[in-house]
Amino acid sequence: MTRSSRPSRPDSVPRRNAVEASADVDATRPRYAGIKHILACVDGTDNDPAVLDHALAAALRFVAHIDVLHVHFDVRGASAGGGDERYGDRLLDIPVERVVTEASARARRHFEEWQAQCGLPVREVGAASPGPSTLWREIVGYESEVIARLGRLSDVIVIARPNQRSSSSSLMALETAFFDTGRPVLMVPDTPAAKLFHRPLIAWNGSLEAARAVGFAVPFLAEGEGGVDVVAAPERKQRADAADLLRYLSAHGIVAERVSLDDPRPVAVSLLAHASNSGAGLIVMGAYSHGHYRQFFFGGVTRYVIEHAAIPVLLAH
């Protein structure tokens, strides 16, 4: 199948600021209106720059607004209560609050350094703007509540893939985004957004979760450079589903083709290997198609990808 002739364009943050760089984009080029509000979650760790870099790449491409969110853990609320049974917890408030405050300061510093470098104007979402913008939001509370509430009103949630440098609450934040928002999650590695829109790869199994992921990913796929690969299981039913998926993508003007994985290794291993060999810049897949707890105890594609993906993954549950 003929690949897309769309010219390649780097997605990494240029030396010029973002406002100047976005002026180079062809103003007549059609834009998907589906991505206008991005929620980027930062936790004060060294993963923050990658989250911000990927959010910026998306904002420049879609002319979108980025809310940069840091949840300042509510230490006093967590230890609130009366009686002697809470006395020991309250004794821990001071050292825990110090750690939380330091993390918030680092997150704010990461945002300010990034904003100064990229030059995105700081604006409230909804304010009239000819281009992309950003806003710092630091909210005292619990990630499980704040990310759920704000994530439901975002077009995509950008969050770091958990690794050794992640905060203790990073996995909770990721799973909250998966299960409690109903929105797509762009999970990113701790590397620059060098080729986010290059040759996306769809991991297709015909499930509801995979269908939701593809639907959410249409703006990214439509902006993809080099065509789209569809990796589907070899069973006859999955081949038929993959053919229908290609027809659906074609209706959106997306050039895609089905590729076979001639690899005896487990599906998740083969999937990531193909993504690496093909130079894919993004994987699109459903999250926890076989149930969260089943995959937790017995493993699964989602769990393996979360633990090992070296490129961004757009997931939906």
C-alpha positions as CSV (number, residue, x, y, z in Angstrom):
1,M,0.0,0.0,0.0
2,T,1.2,3.4,-0.9
3,R,2.6,5.4,2.1
4,S,1.5,8.9,2.9
5,S,3.4,11.5,1.0
6,R,3.1,14.0,3.8
7,P,6.5,15.6,4.4
8,S,8.3,14.8,7.6
9,R,8.5,17.5,10.2
10,P,10.3,17.3,13.5
11,D,8.2,17.4,16.7
12,S,11.0,18.2,19.1
13,V,11.1,21.6,20.8
14,P,13.0,23.9,18.4
15,R,15.6,26.5,19.5
16,R,13.2,29.3,18.7
17,N,10.3,29.6,21.0
18,A,7.0,27.7,20.3
19,V,5.0,30.7,19.2
20,E,7.6,31.5,16.5
21,A,7.8,27.8,15.4
22,S,4.0,27.4,15.1
23,A,4.0,30.3,12.7
24,D,5.8,28.1,10.2
25,V,2.9,25.6,10.0
26,D,0.8,25.9,6.8
27,A,-2.2,27.9,7.9
28,T,-4.3,26.2,5.2
29,R,-3.7,22.8,6.5
30,P,-6.8,21.2,8.0
31,R,-6.9,20.7,11.8
32,Y,-8.8,18.3,13.8
33,A,-10.8,20.2,16.4
34,G,-10.8,17.2,18.8
35,I,-7.6,18.1,20.6
36,K,-7.9,21.6,22.1
37,H,-7.4,21.0,25.9
38,I,-4.4,19.0,27.1
39,L,-3.8,18.0,30.7
40,A,-0.1,17.5,31.5
41,C,0.6,15.9,34.9
42,V,3.9,16.7,36.6
43,D,5.1,15.4,39.9
44,G,8.4,17.3,40.6
45,T,10.6,14.4,39.4
46,D,13.0,14.3,36.5
47,N,10.2,12.9,34.3
48,D,8.6,16.3,34.2
49,P,10.6,17.7,31.2
50,A,9.5,14.7,29.0
51,V,5.9,15.2,29.9
52,L,6.0,18.9,29.1
53,D,8.0,18.3,25.9
54,H,5.4,15.8,24.6
55,A,2.5,18.0,25.6
56,L,4.1,20.9,23.7
57,A,4.5,18.8,20.6
58,A,0.8,18.0,20.6
59,A,-0.2,21.6,21.4
60,L,1.8,23.0,18.5
61,R,0.4,20.5,16.1
62,F,-3.2,20.9,17.2
63,V,-3.0,24.6,18.3
64,A,-4.2,23.5,21.8
65,H,-4.1,24.8,25.4
66,I,-2.0,22.9,28.0
67,D,-3.0,22.8,31.7
68,V,0.1,21.8,33.6
69,L,-1.2,20.1,36.7
70,H,0.6,19.3,39.9
71,V,-1.3,17.8,42.8
72,H,0.0,19.0,46.1
73,F,-0.7,16.1,48.4
74,D,-3.0,17.2,51.2
75,V,-1.0,16.0,54.2
76,R,-3.2,17.5,56.9
77,G,-6.4,16.2,55.3
78,A,-4.9,12.7,55.1
79,S,-4.1,12.7,58.9
80,A,-7.2,14.6,60.0
81,G,-9.3,13.1,62.7
82,G,-9.7,13.2,66.4
83,G,-8.6,11.0,69.3
84,D,-5.3,9.4,70.3
85,E,-5.4,7.0,67.3
86,R,-4.5,9.8,64.9
87,Y,-1.8,11.3,67.2
88,G,1.0,9.3,65.6
89,D,-0.1,10.2,62.1
90,R,-0.1,13.9,63.0
91,L,3.5,13.6,64.3
92,L,4.5,12.7,60.8
93,D,2.9,15.7,59.2
94,I,6.0,17.9,59.4
95,P,8.5,15.7,57.6
96,V,5.9,14.5,55.1
97,E,4.8,18.0,54.4
98,R,8.4,19.1,53.8
99,V,8.8,16.4,51.2
100,V,5.5,17.3,49.5
101,T,6.4,21.0,49.5
102,E,9.8,20.3,48.0
103,A,8.2,18.3,45.2
104,S,5.8,21.1,44.5
105,A,8.6,23.6,44.3
106,R,10.5,21.4,41.8
107,A,7.4,20.9,39.7
108,R,6.8,24.6,39.6
109,R,10.4,25.3,38.6
110,H,10.3,22.7,35.8
111,F,7.2,24.4,34.5
112,E,8.7,27.9,34.6
113,E,11.9,26.8,32.9
114,W,10.0,25.0,30.2
115,Q,7.6,27.9,29.6
116,A,10.5,30.4,29.4
117,Q,12.2,28.1,26.8
118,C,9.2,27.4,24.6
119,G,7.6,30.8,24.9
120,L,4.0,29.6,25.2
121,P,1.8,32.4,26.5
122,V,0.3,31.8,29.9
123,R,-3.5,32.1,29.6
124,E,-6.7,30.8,31.1
125,V,-8.2,28.2,28.9
126,G,-11.0,29.6,26.8
127,A,-9.3,33.0,26.4
128,A,-9.2,34.2,22.9
129,S,-5.9,33.2,21.4
130,P,-4.5,32.8,17.9
131,G,-2.2,30.0,19.0
132,P,-1.3,27.4,21.7
133,S,-1.1,28.5,25.3
134,T,-0.5,27.1,28.8
135,L,-1.4,27.5,32.5
136,W,0.1,26.3,35.7
137,R,-2.3,24.6,38.1
138,E,-1.3,23.5,41.5
139,I,-4.1,22.0,43.5
140,V,-4.1,20.7,47.1
141,G,-5.8,17.3,47.3
142,Y,-5.4,13.7,46.3
143,E,-4.3,12.6,42.8
144,S,-7.0,10.0,42.6
145,E,-9.6,12.8,43.0
146,V,-8.0,15.7,41.2
147,I,-6.8,13.9,38.1
148,A,-10.2,12.2,37.8
149,R,-12.1,15.5,38.0
150,L,-9.9,17.5,35.7
151,G,-9.1,14.6,33.4
152,R,-12.7,14.1,32.5
153,L,-12.8,17.6,31.0
154,S,-9.6,17.2,28.9
155,D,-9.1,15.9,25.4
156,V,-6.0,14.0,26.3
157,I,-4.0,13.4,29.5
158,V,-0.2,13.4,29.2
159,I,1.6,11.5,32.0
160,A,4.9,9.9,32.5
161,R,5.5,6.2,32.2
162,P,6.4,4.9,35.7
163,N,10.1,4.3,36.1
164,Q,12.8,4.2,38.8
165,R,12.7,8.0,39.0
166,S,8.9,8.3,39.4
167,S,7.2,9.5,42.6
168,S,5.6,6.9,44.8
169,S,2.1,8.1,43.6
170,S,2.9,8.0,39.8
171,L,1.3,4.5,39.2
172,M,-1.8,5.6,41.1
173,A,-2.0,8.8,38.9
174,L,-1.6,6.7,35.7
175,E,-4.3,4.2,36.8
176,T,-6.6,7.0,37.8
177,A,-6.2,8.5,34.4
178,F,-7.0,5.1,32.8
179,F,-10.0,4.0,34.9
180,D,-11.6,7.2,36.3
181,T,-11.6,9.7,33.5
182,G,-13.0,8.1,30.3
183,R,-10.4,10.0,28.4
184,P,-7.3,8.9,26.3
185,V,-4.0,8.8,28.1
186,L,-0.7,9.6,26.4
187,M,1.9,7.8,28.4
188,V,5.4,9.1,27.6
189,P,8.9,7.9,28.3
190,D,11.6,10.1,29.8
191,T,13.0,11.1,26.4
192,P,12.3,14.1,24.2
193,A,9.3,14.2,21.9
194,A,11.5,13.7,18.8
195,K,9.0,11.9,16.5
196,L,5.6,11.7,18.2
197,F,3.8,11.9,14.8
198,H,6.0,9.6,12.8
199,R,4.5,6.3,11.5
200,P,2.0,5.5,14.3
201,L,1.3,1.9,15.1
202,I,-2.1,0.5,16.1
203,A,-2.2,-2.6,18.3
204,W,-5.6,-4.0,17.2
205,N,-7.5,-6.9,18.9
206,G,-11.1,-5.8,18.1
207,S,-11.9,-5.1,21.7
208,L,-14.0,-2.2,23.0
209,E,-10.9,-0.7,24.6
210,A,-8.9,-0.9,21.3
211,A,-11.8,0.8,19.4
212,R,-12.0,3.6,21.9
213,A,-8.2,4.1,21.7
214,V,-8.4,4.3,17.9
215,G,-11.3,6.7,18.0
216,F,-9.5,9.0,20.4
217,A,-6.3,8.7,18.4
218,V,-7.8,9.8,15.0
219,P,-6.3,13.4,15.3
220,F,-2.9,11.9,16.0
221,L,-3.2,9.3,13.2
222,A,-4.5,11.9,10.7
223,E,-1.3,14.0,11.5
224,G,0.9,10.9,11.2
225,E,3.8,11.0,8.8
226,G,4.8,7.9,6.8
227,G,1.5,6.1,7.1
228,V,0.0,3.9,9.9
229,D,0.8,0.3,10.7
230,V,-2.0,-1.9,12.0
231,V,-0.8,-4.9,14.0
232,A,-3.5,-7.5,14.5
233,A,-3.7,-11.0,15.8
234,P,-3.4,-13.7,13.0
235,E,-6.8,-15.3,13.7
236,R,-9.4,-15.2,11.0
237,K,-11.8,-13.0,13.0
238,Q,-9.0,-10.5,13.8
239,R,-8.1,-10.3,10.1
240,A,-11.6,-9.4,9.3
241,D,-11.8,-6.8,12.0
242,A,-8.5,-5.4,10.8
243,A,-9.9,-5.0,7.3
244,D,-12.9,-3.1,8.7
245,L,-10.5,-0.9,10.7
246,L,-8.6,0.0,7.6
247,R,-11.8,1.0,5.9
248,Y,-12.7,3.2,9.0
249,L,-9.3,4.9,8.9
250,S,-9.6,5.4,5.1
251,A,-12.8,7.3,5.7
252,H,-10.8,9.8,7.8
253,G,-8.2,10.1,5.0
254,I,-5.7,8.0,7.0
255,V,-3.3,5.8,4.9
256,A,-2.9,2.5,6.8
257,E,-1.9,-1.1,6.2
258,R,-2.0,-4.3,8.2
259,V,1.3,-5.8,9.1
260,S,2.0,-9.3,10.3
261,L,4.3,-10.1,13.2
262,D,6.3,-13.2,12.3
263,D,7.7,-13.5,15.8
264,P,7.4,-16.5,18.1
265,R,7.8,-14.3,21.2
266,P,4.8,-13.1,23.3
267,V,2.6,-10.5,21.7
268,A,3.7,-7.6,23.9
269,V,7.4,-8.3,23.2
270,S,6.8,-8.7,19.4
271,L,4.7,-5.5,19.4
272,L,7.4,-3.3,21.0
273,A,10.1,-4.9,18.8
274,H,8.2,-4.1,15.7
275,A,7.6,-0.5,16.9
276,S,11.4,-0.1,17.4
277,N,12.3,-1.7,14.1
278,S,9.8,0.3,12.1
279,G,10.7,3.6,13.7
280,A,7.2,4.2,15.1
281,G,6.8,7.3,17.1
282,L,3.5,6.3,18.8
283,I,1.6,3.2,19.7
284,V,-2.2,3.3,20.0
285,M,-3.8,0.5,22.0
286,G,-6.6,-0.4,24.4
287,A,-5.7,-0.7,28.1
288,Y,-6.6,-3.7,30.1
289,S,-8.8,-5.4,27.6
290,H,-8.8,-8.6,29.8
291,G,-9.4,-6.8,33.1
292,H,-7.1,-5.0,35.4
293,Y,-6.8,-7.5,38.2
294,R,-6.4,-10.5,35.8
295,Q,-3.5,-8.7,34.1
296,F,-2.0,-7.7,37.4
297,F,-1.8,-11.3,38.6
298,F,-1.1,-13.1,35.3
299,G,0.6,-10.4,33.3
300,G,-0.6,-9.1,30.0
301,V,0.1,-6.9,27.0
302,T,-0.9,-3.7,28.8
303,R,1.2,-4.3,31.9
304,Y,4.2,-5.3,29.8
305,V,3.9,-2.2,27.6
306,I,3.5,0.1,30.6
307,E,6.7,-1.4,32.1
308,H,8.8,-1.5,28.9
309,A,7.6,1.0,26.2
310,A,10.4,3.2,25.0
311,I,8.1,5.4,22.9
312,P,4.8,7.2,23.7
313,V,1.7,5.1,24.0
314,L,-1.8,6.4,23.6
315,L,-4.1,4.2,25.7
316,A,-7.8,4.1,26.4
317,H,-9.9,1.8,28.7
